């Protein structure tokens, strides 16, 4: 499976992940989910591997800008899936696929561990 990094290009954490991957010689595809979109099947696949509460970024501006009524509707995988398809920027970034289980977020140690040490 090819390595794909999902996110938005102006996100600082996504920038760090992209830089780390490039600097460590890892071949990957970047998928801008605001411009390129997300399919129901893709997000469902993430939800099959990760808890919806890991994927929904409740600290970000997109979440904070949702109305209270909408926030209270997000209670399970199904409701989180619909929210993520409506507002991809509510997804915690970056999402890395293709190297072991899907992972969310970035730290150099996390990526070093996922990629098995040195590049």
C-alpha positions as CSV (number, residue, x, y, z in Angstrom):
1,X,0.0,0.0,0.0
2,X,1.3,3.4,-0.9
3,X,1.9,6.0,1.9
4,X,-0.6,8.9,1.8
5,X,-0.6,11.9,4.1
6,X,-4.1,13.6,4.4
7,X,-4.6,17.1,5.5
8,X,-4.6,20.7,4.4
9,X,-1.4,22.4,3.2
10,X,-1.5,25.5,5.5
11,X,-1.8,23.4,8.7
12,X,1.4,23.7,10.7
13,X,1.3,20.1,11.9
14,X,0.8,18.9,8.3
15,X,3.7,21.0,7.2
16,X,5.9,19.4,9.9
17,X,4.8,15.9,8.9
18,X,5.5,16.6,5.2
19,X,8.9,18.0,6.0
20,X,9.8,15.0,8.2
21,X,8.7,12.6,5.5
22,X,10.7,14.4,2.8
23,X,13.8,14.9,4.9
24,X,13.8,11.2,5.9
25,X,13.5,10.1,2.3
26,X,10.0,8.6,2.5
27,X,8.0,8.5,-0.7
28,X,4.4,9.7,-0.1
29,X,1.4,11.3,-1.7
30,X,-0.1,14.3,-0.2
31,X,-3.9,14.5,-0.3
32,X,-5.4,18.0,0.4
33,X,-8.8,16.9,1.6
34,X,-10.3,20.4,1.4
35,X,-9.5,20.6,-2.4
36,X,-9.5,16.9,-3.3
37,X,-12.3,15.9,-1.0
38,X,-12.9,12.7,0.9
39,X,-15.0,9.7,0.1
40,X,-17.4,8.1,2.6
41,X,-15.5,4.8,2.1
42,X,-12.2,6.4,3.0
43,X,-13.4,8.1,6.2
44,X,-15.3,4.9,7.1
45,X,-12.1,3.0,6.8
46,X,-10.4,5.4,9.2
47,X,-13.3,5.0,11.6
48,X,-12.9,1.2,11.4
49,X,-9.4,1.6,12.7
50,X,-9.7,4.6,15.0
51,X,-12.2,5.9,17.5
52,X,-14.3,8.8,16.1
53,X,-13.2,10.9,19.1
54,X,-9.6,10.6,17.9
55,X,-10.5,11.8,14.4
56,X,-12.8,14.7,15.4
57,X,-10.6,17.7,16.4
58,X,-12.6,19.3,19.2
59,X,-9.9,21.8,19.8
60,X,-9.8,23.3,16.4
61,X,-11.6,26.4,15.0
62,X,-14.0,24.3,12.8
63,X,-15.4,22.5,15.9
64,X,-15.5,25.7,17.9
65,X,-17.4,27.5,15.1
66,X,-20.1,24.8,15.0
67,X,-23.4,25.6,16.7
68,X,-24.0,24.0,20.1
69,X,-26.9,22.1,18.7
70,X,-24.7,20.6,15.9
71,X,-22.0,19.7,18.4
72,X,-24.5,17.8,20.6
73,X,-25.5,15.7,17.6
74,X,-22.0,14.2,17.3
75,X,-22.4,11.2,19.6
76,X,-21.1,8.1,17.6
77,X,-19.3,6.9,14.5
78,X,-22.2,7.5,12.2
79,X,-22.8,11.1,13.3
80,X,-19.0,11.8,13.3
81,X,-18.8,10.4,9.7
82,X,-21.4,12.8,8.5
83,X,-19.8,15.7,10.2
84,X,-16.3,14.9,8.7
85,X,-17.8,14.6,5.2
86,X,-19.6,17.9,5.6
87,X,-16.6,19.7,7.2
88,X,-13.3,17.9,6.4
89,X,-11.3,20.5,8.3
90,X,-12.9,19.2,11.6
91,X,-10.6,16.1,11.2
92,X,-7.5,16.1,13.3
93,X,-4.5,16.4,11.1
94,X,-2.5,14.9,9.5
95,X,-3.9,11.4,8.9
96,X,-1.2,9.0,7.7
97,X,-2.2,5.9,5.8
98,X,-0.1,3.1,4.3
99,X,2.4,2.5,7.1
100,X,0.9,0.1,9.6
101,X,-2.4,1.2,11.2
102,X,-3.8,4.6,10.2
103,X,-2.5,7.3,12.5
104,X,-3.5,10.9,13.4
105,X,-1.3,13.8,14.4
106,X,2.4,14.2,14.1
107,X,5.5,13.9,16.2
108,X,9.0,13.0,15.0
109,X,9.1,10.1,17.5
110,X,5.8,8.8,16.4
111,X,6.8,8.8,12.7
112,X,10.3,7.4,13.5
113,X,8.6,4.5,15.3
114,X,6.1,3.9,12.4
115,X,8.7,3.9,9.8
116,X,11.0,1.5,11.7
117,X,13.8,3.7,12.7
118,X,16.1,5.3,10.1
119,X,14.9,6.0,6.6
